Amino acid sequence: MESMRRARITGFERTLARLNNLARLRGRDAKLPEHLALGIAGEDAVFFYLRRKRYTVVARRWSSGDLPGDVDLIAWDAPVLCFIEVKTRSARTITPAEVAVDERKRTILRRLARRYVRQLPQATAPPVRFDVISVYLVPGRKPEFEHYKAAFSWSEGPGD
């Protein structure tokens, strides 16, 4: 059963890649700047990475409409609601990708997470976690992932 689930996820991933390539070849892909296209490719890769790890992804690029910013992915890891920031790079450099999630970005993510949790139908808020996933999409190689669970908390403090 597990092998069928994984095969299905891999099939969806390959289908998405083929459709993206077909759109590009036909000139119907969005003409995005290279860094934005790389970011979207990274979010796609992380989506499938999380599905393989049995997360239930409930939102991609979620925004509240009236607050600045967005959350790359929102997913359930069993009973925990995870707000996930994806950082994508095309090469490994001295500075790791996850360093880009600075205090300003963490503040934005916390504010958006509060808004998202408030609109959930349940009476009590679920446990929440903020994750950062760095994905390295090096041409000619398989994507590499570094998943930092609970990378930061609801408030700034030692260790955040």
Stockholm file with secondary structure:
# STOCKHOLM 1.0

chainA/1-160         MESMRRARITGFERTLARLNNLARLRGRDAKLPEHLALGIAGEDAVFFYLRRKRYTVVARRWSSGDLPGDVDLIAWDAPVLCFIEVKTRSARTITPAEVAVDERKRTILRRLARRYVRQLPQATAPPVRFDVISVYLVPGRKPEFEHYKAAFSWSEGPGD
#=GR chainA/1-160 SS CHHHHHHHHHHHHHHHHHHHHHHHHTTCSCCCCHHHHHHHHHHHHHHHHHHHTTCEEEEEEECCSSSSCCEEEEEEETTEEEEEEEEEESSCCSSCGGGGCCHHHHHHHHHHHHHHHHTSSSSSCCCEEEEEEEEECCTTSCCEEEEEEEEECSSCCTTC
#=GC SS_cons         CHHHHHHHHHHHHHHHHHHHHHHHHTTCSCCCCHHHHHHHHHHHHHHHHHHHTTCEEEEEEECCSSSSCCEEEEEEETTEEEEEEEEEESSCCSSCGGGGCCHHHHHHHHHHHHHHHHTSSSSSCCCEEEEEEEEECCTTSCCEEEEEEEEECSSCCTTC
//
